[in-house]
Amino acid sequence: MKINDAIDIMIRLNKPVFSIYDIAKIIGKSTAYTSLILSKNNRVERIEKGKYAVKDTDIYRIASNIVFPSYISLQAGLQFYGLIDQNILKFSVVSLKRHRQITIREKFRIEFLSISKNRFFGYVNKDGVYIASIEKLFLDCLYFDQPDFETLIESLRVAIDEKLLDLDMLKIYALKMKSPVIINKLGFILEKNEANMDSLLKYRYKNYVKINGFGRTGKDEKWRVIYDR
């Protein structure tokens, strides 16, 4: 079988990101030979050692299909759902495995953030893009402290106003994260958007939690949050 026929098979399988082993198995050749002919094929682009993607594949699909399992979150997730209006060049991928950061197309940085298995949940497949649900997206942002809280509160306001966010599911996911610190932060930012989270008060962290990038300084005694610029 010819290399282009193998690439067509990957496309039909809805697998635009693949390894040299995938192709070698299809064409019945060695991985060394497959690597050589893939490097010369103008229908694909090299993502990293041993991994290629069909040319012009959407960057979100590439980023979320390099490591399995994994999903996109943080700023790139906010942009995906239209919650921020920014030109995204860094794509944050949450996975169970550690993986070095890579750069593709000379401008897109893909970083991999590892998380424990019990916190690896709440993602969906949207047309081949593995991405955090909106509820899990906000919790990931709180867990990894990205982006700044001013941006996060504004994004949350948009999600609530446009009825994109399921507050009941958000509470369930928040408890599933098993992080009292996240409860403090979540209750604080939700009340800034006039959402009542009193049912989570008993799960909050006993000490004060500090957050940065809020735009001003102060303290919230109810949610035990100290915020700074």
RODO-2510 file (C-alpha; in nm, 4 decimals, decimal comma):
residues 229
     n   res          X          Y          Z
     1     m     0,0000     0,0000     0,0000
     2     k     0,1215     0,3506    -0,0805
     3     i     0,1794     0,6151     0,1844
     4     n    -0,0991     0,8430     0,0558
     5     d    -0,3465     0,5558     0,0787
     6     a    -0,2465     0,5098     0,4423
     7     i    -0,2958     0,8814     0,5082
     8     d    -0,6414     0,8581     0,3500
     9     i    -0,7236     0,5742     0,5887
    10     m    -0,6248     0,7921     0,8861
    11     i    -0,8550     1,0662     0,7561
    12     r    -1,1447     0,8224     0,7150
    13     l    -1,0842     0,6959     1,0681
    14     n    -1,1093     1,0569     1,1872
    15     k    -0,7536     1,0300     1,3162
    16     p    -0,5672     1,3306     1,1728
    17     v    -0,2869     1,2944     1,4298
    18     f    -0,0988     0,9656     1,4080
    19     s     0,2323     0,8002     1,4788
    20     i     0,4816     0,6475     1,2378
    21     y     0,3844     0,3138     1,3942
    22     d     0,0244     0,3609     1,2797
    23     i     0,1343     0,4164     0,9215
    24     a     0,4055     0,1487     0,9267
    25     k     0,1484    -0,1094     1,0324
    26     i    -0,0826    -0,0155     0,7452
    27     i     0,1795    -0,0146     0,4686
    28     g     0,3717    -0,3107     0,6073
    29     k     0,7085    -0,1345     0,6202
    30     s     0,9658    -0,0662     0,8908
    31     t     0,9302     0,2387     1,1122
    32     a     1,2618     0,3721     0,9814
    33     y     1,1366     0,3573     0,6225
    34     t     0,7977     0,5009     0,7197
    35     s     0,9614     0,7891     0,9061
    36     l     1,1704     0,8731     0,5995
    37     i     0,8815     0,8822     0,3539
    38     l     0,6540     1,0716     0,5939
    39     s     0,9203     1,3413     0,6348
    40     k     0,9095     1,3947     0,2579
    41     n     0,5315     1,3851     0,2159
    42     n     0,3675     1,7246     0,1559
    43     r     0,0290     1,6125     0,2909
    44     v     0,1475     1,5898     0,6506
    45     e     0,3370     1,7985     0,9063
    46     r     0,5670     1,6771     1,1814
    47     i     0,4328     1,7422     1,5314
    48     e     0,7117     1,5833     1,7327
    49     k     0,9415     1,2856     1,7080
    50     g     0,7436     0,9930     1,5731
    51     k     0,4178     1,1843     1,5389
    52     y     0,2554     1,3577     1,2400
    53     a    -0,0692     1,5339     1,1526
    54     v    -0,2572     1,5834     0,8300
    55     k    -0,1675     1,9275     0,7007
    56     d    -0,4025     2,2156     0,7896
    57     t    -0,5635     2,0184     1,0715
    58     d    -0,7188     2,2538     1,3274
    59     i    -0,4739     2,3358     1,6046
    60     y    -0,7281     2,2390     1,8727
    61     r    -0,7570     1,8899     1,7230
    62     i    -0,3818     1,8517     1,7066
    63     a    -0,3207     1,9713     2,0624
    64     s    -0,5801     1,7400     2,2150
    65     n    -0,4674     1,4308     2,0230
    66     i    -0,0940     1,4253     2,0936
    67     v    -0,1161     1,2507     2,4312
    68     f    -0,3914     1,0042     2,5195
    69     p    -0,5945     1,0621     2,7221
    70     s    -0,5879     1,4410     2,7378
    71     y    -0,8037     1,7466     2,6850
    72     i    -0,7658     2,1216     2,6275
    73     s    -0,8419     2,3633     2,9098
    74     l    -0,7507     2,7043     3,0626
    75     q    -0,7195     3,0068     2,8280
    76     a    -0,7521     2,8021     2,5107
    77     g    -1,0679     2,6463     2,6525
    78     l    -1,2137     2,9868     2,7371
    79     q    -1,1417     3,1010     2,3818
    80     f    -1,2923     2,7816     2,2346
    81     y    -1,6252     2,8538     2,4051
    82     g    -1,6145     3,2235     2,3098
    83     l    -1,5755     3,3391     2,6699
    84     i    -1,2704     3,5532     2,5953
    85     d    -1,1784     3,7463     2,2842
    86     q    -0,8061     3,6894     2,2599
    87     n    -0,5627     3,5581     2,0039
    88     i    -0,4476     3,2312     2,1610
    89     l    -0,0957     3,1105     2,0908
    90     k    -0,0548     2,8877     2,3973
    91     f    -0,2667     2,5748     2,4248
    92     s    -0,2835     2,4113     2,7666
    93     v    -0,3486     2,0380     2,7603
    94     v    -0,4426     1,8496     3,0763
    95     s    -0,3283     1,4878     3,0872
    96     l    -0,2348     1,2052     3,3206
    97     k     0,1165     1,1914     3,1784
    98     r     0,4034     1,4366     3,1856
    99     h     0,5078     1,5593     2,8438
   100     r     0,7488     1,8249     2,7293
   101     q     0,6155     2,1467     2,5783
   102     i     0,6235     2,1577     2,2002
   103     t     0,5941     2,4311     1,9386
   104     i     0,4279     2,3748     1,6028
   105     r     0,3892     2,5938     1,2962
   106     e     0,6577     2,8158     1,4498
   107     k     0,4105     3,0018     1,6723
   108     f     0,1737     2,7715     1,8616
   109     r     0,2994     2,6504     2,1985
   110     i     0,1399     2,3405     2,3442
   111     e     0,2000     2,2850     2,7151
   112     f     0,1026     1,9707     2,9019
   113     l    -0,0213     1,9925     3,2603
   114     s    -0,0401     1,6690     3,4542
   115     i    -0,3199     1,6040     3,7003
   116     s    -0,4090     1,3150     3,9299
   117     k    -0,6415     1,0447     3,8009
   118     n    -0,9219     1,1335     4,0440
   119     r    -0,9271     1,4901     3,9037
   120     f    -0,9114     1,3831     3,5419
   121     f    -1,2770     1,4030     3,4380
   122     g    -1,5351     1,6358     3,2881
   123     y    -1,4153     1,6603     2,9283
   124     v    -1,6022     1,6071     2,6035
   125     n    -1,5321     1,5328     2,2392
   126     k    -1,6475     1,8139     2,0117
   127     d    -1,5840     1,7230     1,6465
   128     g    -1,2568     1,5517     1,7283
   129     v    -1,1448     1,8114     1,9836
   130     y    -1,1129     1,6800     2,3382
   131     i    -1,1924     1,9751     2,5605
   132     a    -1,3015     2,0437     2,9166
   133     s    -1,6709     2,0975     2,9691
   134     i    -1,7434     2,4548     3,0692
   135     e    -1,7954     2,3491     3,4302
   136     k    -1,4665     2,1593     3,4494
   137     l    -1,2922     2,4377     3,2577
   138     f    -1,3492     2,6899     3,5366
   139     l    -1,2367     2,4418     3,8002
   140     d    -0,9169     2,3706     3,6057
   141     c    -0,8518     2,7436     3,5866
   142     l    -0,8834     2,7668     3,9648
   143     y    -0,6700     2,4573     4,0189
   144     f    -0,3841     2,5698     3,7921
   145     d    -0,4232     2,9435     3,8748
   146     q    -0,4601     3,0464     3,5093
   147     p    -0,5646     3,2966     3,3809
   148     d    -0,5772     3,5960     3,6173
   149     f    -0,8883     3,6255     3,8319
   150     e    -1,0089     3,9436     3,6641
   151     t    -1,0274     3,7573     3,3325
   152     l    -1,1809     3,4530     3,4987
   153     i    -1,4585     3,6497     3,6675
   154     e    -1,5453     3,8238     3,3412
   155     s    -1,5487     3,4893     3,1561
   156     l    -1,7742     3,3460     3,4236
   157     r    -2,0113     3,6395     3,3855
   158     v    -2,0380     3,5738     3,0107
   159     a    -2,1011     3,2015     3,0685
   160     i    -2,3774     3,2759     3,3226
   161     d    -2,5399     3,5500     3,1140
   162     e    -2,5473     3,3279     2,8045
   163     k    -2,6748     3,0319     3,0102
   164     l    -2,3789     2,8152     2,9110
   165     l    -2,2994     2,7091     3,2655
   166     d    -2,4810     2,4436     3,4693
   167     l    -2,4346     2,5637     3,8278
   168     d    -2,5570     2,2365     3,9785
   169     m    -2,3037     2,0404     3,7741
   170     l    -2,0364     2,2926     3,8678
   171     k    -2,1034     2,2253     4,2370
   172     i    -2,0885     1,8485     4,1821
   173     y    -1,7602     1,8762     3,9939
   174     a    -1,6197     2,1143     4,2565
   175     l    -1,6782     1,8592     4,5303
   176     k    -1,5384     1,5821     4,3112
   177     m    -1,2098     1,7753     4,2868
   178     k    -1,1680     1,7193     4,6628
   179     s    -0,9905     2,0520     4,7098
   180     p    -1,1202     2,2862     4,9828
   181     v    -0,8976     2,5616     4,8394
   182     i    -1,0885     2,5456     4,5109
   183     i    -1,4165     2,5745     4,7032
   184     n    -1,2988     2,9029     4,8589
   185     k    -1,1983     3,0447     4,5229
   186     l    -1,5089     2,9198     4,3440
   187     g    -1,7531     3,0539     4,6021
   188     f    -1,5766     3,3901     4,5912
   189     i    -1,5808     3,4379     4,2131
   190     l    -1,9349     3,3060     4,1742
   191     e    -2,0715     3,5479     4,4314
   192     k    -1,8985     3,8264     4,2384
   193     n    -2,1352     3,7199     3,9604
   194     e    -2,4350     3,7081     4,1958
   195     a    -2,4557     3,3284     4,2028
   196     n    -2,5388     3,1762     4,5409
   197     m    -2,2969     2,9064     4,6521
   198     d    -2,3857     2,8894     5,0230
   199     s    -2,4345     2,5127     4,9986
   200     l    -2,0576     2,4801     4,9567
   201     l    -1,9620     2,6882     5,2600
   202     k    -1,9136     2,3867     5,4849
   203     y    -1,6578     2,2436     5,2415
   204     r    -1,4329     2,5503     5,2270
   205     y    -1,0729     2,5558     5,3474
   206     k    -1,0400     2,6673     5,7105
   207     n    -0,7554     2,9131     5,6409
   208     y    -0,7467     3,2143     5,4122
   209     v    -0,6544     3,1532     5,0487
   210     k    -0,4631     3,4133     4,8495
   211     i    -0,5412     3,4969     4,4874
   212     n    -0,3580     3,7346     4,2553
   213     g    -0,4608     3,9268     3,9465
   214     f    -0,7940     4,0396     4,0870
   215     g    -0,7426     4,4047     3,9947
   216     r    -0,7584     4,5374     4,3497
   217     t    -0,6665     4,4358     4,7026
   218     g    -0,8920     4,3237     4,9837
   219     k    -1,0318     4,0355     5,1869
   220     d    -1,3510     3,8335     5,1736
   221     e    -1,4326     3,6919     5,5156
   222     k    -1,7190     3,4706     5,4010
   223     w    -1,5087     3,2707     5,1559
   224     r    -1,1800     3,3320     5,3382
   225     v    -1,0053     3,4825     5,0392
   226     i    -0,7348     3,7483     5,0373
   227     y    -0,7040     3,9069     4,6945
   228     d    -0,4387     4,1223     4,5382
   229     r    -0,3707     4,3097     4,2180
***
